Amino acid sequence: MCKMLNAPAADRNKDPILSVLKSRVKSDRHGNALEISSGTGQHVVHFANALPNITWQPSEVDAHSLSSIETYRQHYRLPNVKPAIYLDASQSWENWAGIQPESCDLIVNINMMHISPLACTKGLFNGVGKILKPQGLLLTYGPYAVNGTISPQSNVDFDHSLRSRNPEWGLRDIAFLTSLGQHNGLRLEEIVEMPANNKCLLFRKDSVV
Ligand SMILES: C[S@@+](CC[C@H](N)C(=O)[O-])C[C@H]1O[C@@H](n2cnc3c(N)ncnc32)[C@H](O)[C@@H]1O
């Protein structure tokens, strides 16, 4: 049976992340947003309810999460949330359920990069560089290292625990992500400090003109 999963962290961070989105997303015209690694579905329904001019496409790689997102979608009956698609960020964007190049105004990725292999981070930036419209925005949220340093101690401990669970996991460094962004036409525009020692990173896709 389908179940609405609940992630306490998503309940805590959904409003702070929404504030960042609201101050940057225009409210007077329609746009398309893709969420990569939607998890339970809590974020997508929260954001879609608050930003009705945006059509939201949730996505996941995990079957239980896909089922949970669908249950949230049916429960809240929001007209601007599409059925979730299977999307593996480590795969090439051509395998991202037919999402077209330069079709998204906004892409959101919350708490995925540190808890998945580096191939997911690389695939994320490569794919986002292709499917974001020029001037489109990528928002990522999570804990990050800064120029080789992780702080405070709770994030150092978190990084160690992630790496002991899977050596391919761990906090990503903003300097590395900046460089990865540059290779994919994405410029790190802003770093927003968030509660509980997290950050939002805002990348803007370059325009060719
Ligand atoms: C810590 S959870 C965060 C979920 C949700 N974004 C949130 O903040 O509640 C990490 C998510 O990354 C997803 N994930 C792991 N590997 C992935 C991949 N290769 N492609 C897409 N998502 C992936 C997992 O299925 C999981 O839902």
The ligand as a Gaussian input file, in Angstrom:
#p B3LYP/6-31G(d) Opt

LIG

0 1
 C       18.753000      12.415000       2.329000
 S       17.616000      11.981000       1.079000
 C       16.942000      13.590000       0.680000
 C       15.590000      13.497000       0.054000
 C       14.852000      14.829000      -0.101000
 N       15.476000      15.658000      -1.094000
 C       14.784000      15.540000       1.213000
 O       15.535000      16.494000       1.427000
 O       13.971000      15.123000       2.053000
 C       18.662000      11.628000      -0.307000
 C       17.901000      11.267000      -1.548000
 O       18.777000      11.117000      -2.640000
 C       18.225000      10.139000      -3.478000
 N       19.244000       9.622000      -4.385000
 C       20.271000       8.797000      -4.092000
 N       20.934000       8.475000      -5.204000
 C       20.308000       9.138000      -6.231000
 C       20.516000       9.192000      -7.628000
 N       21.496000       8.486000      -8.201000
 N       19.687000       9.943000      -8.367000
 C       18.681000      10.626000      -7.798000
 N       18.426000      10.608000      -6.481000
 C       19.232000       9.867000      -5.709000
 C       17.711000       9.077000      -2.500000
 O       16.764000       8.204000      -3.094000
 C       17.137000       9.952000      -1.408000
 O       15.755000      10.190000      -1.596000

